[in-house]
Amino acid sequence: MSTATIKKIKKALTGNEAGAEAMRQIDPDVAAVFPITPQTELMHAFAAFVADGKVGTELVTVESEHSAMSATVGAAAAGARAMTATSANGLALMWEIVNICSAMRLPVVMPVINRAISGPLNIHCDHSDMMGSRDTGWIQIFSENSQEEYDNIIQAVRIAENPNVLLPVMVGSDGFIISHALETVEIYEDAEVKEFVGEYTPDRTLLNTGKPMTYGPLDLQDYYMEHKMAEHNAIHNAGKVILEIGKEFGKKFGTEYGFFDTYKMEDAEYAIICIGSTAGTTRVVVDKMRAEGKKVGLIKIRVFRPFPFKELAEAVKNLKGLAVLDRADTFGGRGGPLYIEMKSALSDVKEKPVTRNFIYGLGGRDINTTDIETIYNQIEETVKTGKGAESFSYFGVRGDV
Amino acid sequence: MSLKSWNEVPLGGVILEAGNAKEYKTGDWRSQRPVVDKEKCINCLTCFIFCPDSAIKVENGIMIGYDYDFCKGCGICANECPKKCITMKPEADFR
């Protein structure tokens, strides 16, 4: 499939180490670091690269995530290629500056090691952290495994810095499930990654005293909406750039990336759509059920913002039933965040599948192959009986749902 | 100054020139306008000293009036004037 002849080095790495490896090769000018489980190891590993002189990065050890994002924004405004990383409550504490970062159109890249937002206090995987910041104007990309985390972080730099985009990007990877699991990851040669990422030459920098300018001034009734409209357009147009860079990446390194990935969808009647590591579990179940003659398929979301609603509506419109798996709730909305988007995407389609939302795996609760098979069977049952159609509820919780 | 549309504004709300705050007429914020009665004014310049916006115009030691482009109508001058010869009047009266 691939025409790439690039040399790949197989390494046994945790997701966090793979993220740090990507950062080492990107060699950002500035990285602001603050520990939070399960992200801590990523910056820990990266800090070791700094200490060992393997990168030229200015490592700023800050006193909170609010400061981490502030330092990153300051560095990016000054013209640096700036990165930070966080998880859950860290992202929540950053929230104020997260919005300012995208509004200032700074191409920051931030790995987010997805973890449940407290409370109750929990350190394990779900997507409530990134879903809580889905409307902050950041591009959001999710990874299924360490390889994708590594590949996505490298691509994120190019996407963010593209002159037609100039928006920050978060790259999500499931906490512990990816971040702390040892996997084989194919690392590309430093020179090849550096060539792909390229030099960062910003058009504007705060430190250019020859051309003084003001970042972050007051913006009232007369101009706020114009700036927001520009941001709105930029993120919607970013889709094109994400696809171009995904293609270019595939040409160079062998794996092409799009908005989402499909598995055995060609003739599928029932499908699961999900985000993150659960896709890996689902693929195993698809193979098993396919061997038994069941026409099941999988769609794995990679890009959540901008949400590829047209492409997804096209991908699912011929199904009989679609189970939407959400690892986050919207508490009062019509199901999980992915379900709401899918319902909205399908509103443009005349013939549409029966859908059902399963909110699962909150706070790291296990989802295994038997669970996934149950969900496939439930969506088939829903299509046949109509029971549970267009409903949203929890899966894998004690008590009646 | 004509307002730019969304695809003309610099990205990210950045202001590309230095020192253009003076183009921003903060006098637009004023709801009360100070008016001086020069018959009673003794040119003590107390108003000039207190004005937080440097909006009191002075020429050769004589208070000659206001720079209404920047006077926000705070009323400090009227309050401090020892001769009480500054009156705050509704801005609407001047439209």
Boltz contact constraints between the chains, C-beta under 6 A:
constraints:
  - contact:
      token1: [A, 104]
      token2: [B, 12]
      max_distance: 6.0
  - contact:
      token1: [A, 105]
      token2: [B, 11]
      max_distance: 6.0
  - contact:
      token1: [A, 105]
      token2: [B, 12]
      max_distance: 6.0
  - contact:
      token1: [A, 212]
      token2: [B, 18]
      max_distance: 6.0
  - contact:
      token1: [A, 213]
      token2: [B, 14]
      max_distance: 6.0
  - contact:
      token1: [A, 213]
      token2: [B, 15]
      max_distance: 6.0
  - contact:
      token1: [A, 213]
      token2: [B, 16]
      max_distance: 6.0
  - contact:
      token1: [A, 214]
      token2: [B, 15]
      max_distance: 6.0
  - contact:
      token1: [A, 215]
      token2: [B, 14]
      max_distance: 6.0
  - contact:
      token1: [A, 217]
      token2: [B, 15]
      max_distance: 6.0
  - contact:
      token1: [A, 219]
      token2: [B, 13]
      max_distance: 6.0
  - contact:
      token1: [A, 226]
      token2: [B, 6]
      max_distance: 6.0
  - contact:
      token1: [A, 226]
      token2: [B, 9]
      max_distance: 6.0
  - contact:
      token1: [A, 227]
      token2: [B, 13]
      max_distance: 6.0
  - contact:
      token1: [A, 229]
      token2: [B, 6]
      max_distance: 6.0
  - contact:
      token1: [A, 230]
      token2: [B, 6]
      max_distance: 6.0
